[in-house]
Amino acid sequence: MKPQIFVTRRLPQGAMDLLEENFNVECNPNDRVLTREELLSSVKGKQGLLPLLTETVDGEVMDAAGKGLRIVANYAVGYNNIDLAAATARKIAVTNTPGVLTETTADLTMGLILSVARRIVEADTFARAGKYRNWAPLLLVGADIHNKTLGLFGFGRIGFAVARRAAGFDMRILYHDLKRAEAELEKQVNAEYVDKETLLKESDFVSVHVPLSPDTLHMIGPEELSSMKSTAFIINTSRGEVIDEDALVAALGAKKIAGAGLDVFEHEPKIHPALAKMDNVVILPHIGSASIETRTQMGLVAAKNMIAALRGDVPPNCLNPEIYV
């Protein structure tokens, strides 16, 4: 008999096909986030759970599933929605989907840099509203990207992929991370390792690529925003909570920085109402990995993690392999 699993939101068809070949799949029938009560009810008796970042999977959810739950296969790279310690204590594997969304998220990051600097969204709205009467020297002038300085907070897979793209624009690349990258990686994109203060002071674009943790919560706050150039832009495609959103709104309102490109928000899906009213902010609904190719690959990785765990193997992307010792 096939193992029973629950998927909290329908995935691209290729991923669903692989899951249905190997498991008895129960899936959220609605195109919305489950309520807490629905989630607790749906996991009962399941051996596997495949959630999104929109679901909090804590000890209560794990206990509601019962002693048969063996894996929580997160459909994301980040896993701050899952209580890893609670899973480990219950000998439940937790996995994620690293690697497959790197290039797609880096593409979107560059898209945000271009959009906010060159006022692309604002110009589109202007043209659609029938306001374009004639060409003018100062019509919707923005800022150049080429030959500017890009500061990267985080130089992991996505940060490095953004640096590769930025190198094509002849940008000077600075980065800050917990530890310095290998010299060969720096050389490939001509990146310079600097301290946090230097990055903020010298960058024309500050792009955030760090995971959410107690150390990175509100990593960008009033002091950091005040350290940036008044002509600089901040870009966030990592996690919304990394930036203090109230401080960001205040900095934008006071023109301490020139603008922002945001794919994530501190209280997602809620967006600070002031941000939506600002022409110098581009806001997107968390679509960093939203290409059909990448979202399908994420589903396939999650499915393969599920298959491995439920046949008794250590799944490829296991975050707590110590449970198998």
Stockholm file with secondary structure:
# STOCKHOLM 1.0

chainA/1-325         MKPQIFVTRRLPQGAMDLLEENFNVECNPNDRVLTREELLSSVKGKQGLLPLLTETVDGEVMDAAGKGLRIVANYAVGYNNIDLAAATARKIAVTNTPGVLTETTADLTMGLILSVARRIVEADTFARAGKYRNWAPLLLVGADIHNKTLGLFGFGRIGFAVARRAAGFDMRILYHDLKRAEAELEKQVNAEYVDKETLLKESDFVSVHVPLSPDTLHMIGPEELSSMKSTAFIINTSRGEVIDEDALVAALGAKKIAGAGLDVFEHEPKIHPALAKMDNVVILPHIGSASIETRTQMGLVAAKNMIAALRGDVPPNCLNPEIYV
#=GR chainA/1-325 SS CCCEEEESSCCCHHHHHHHHHHSEEEECCSSSCCCHHHHHHHTTTCSEEECCTTSCBCHHHHHHHCTTCCEEECSSSCCTTBCHHHHHHTTCEEECCCSTTHHHHHHHHHHHHHHHHTTHHHHHHHHHTTCCCSCCTTTTCCCCCTTCEEEEECCSHHHHHHHHHHHTTTCEEEEECSSCCCHHHHHHHTEEECCHHHHHHHCSEEEECCCCCTTTTTCBCHHHHHHSCTTCEEEECSCGGGBCHHHHHHHHHTTSSSEEEESCCTBTTBCCHHHHTCTTEEECSSCTTCSHHHHHHHHHHHHHHHHHHHTTSCCTTBSCGGGGC
#=GC SS_cons         CCCEEEESSCCCHHHHHHHHHHSEEEECCSSSCCCHHHHHHHTTTCSEEECCTTSCBCHHHHHHHCTTCCEEECSSSCCTTBCHHHHHHTTCEEECCCSTTHHHHHHHHHHHHHHHHTTHHHHHHHHHTTCCCSCCTTTTCCCCCTTCEEEEECCSHHHHHHHHHHHTTTCEEEEECSSCCCHHHHHHHTEEECCHHHHHHHCSEEEECCCCCTTTTTCBCHHHHHHSCTTCEEEECSCGGGBCHHHHHHHHHTTSSSEEEESCCTBTTBCCHHHHTCTTEEECSSCTTCSHHHHHHHHHHHHHHHHHHHTTSCCTTBSCGGGGC
//
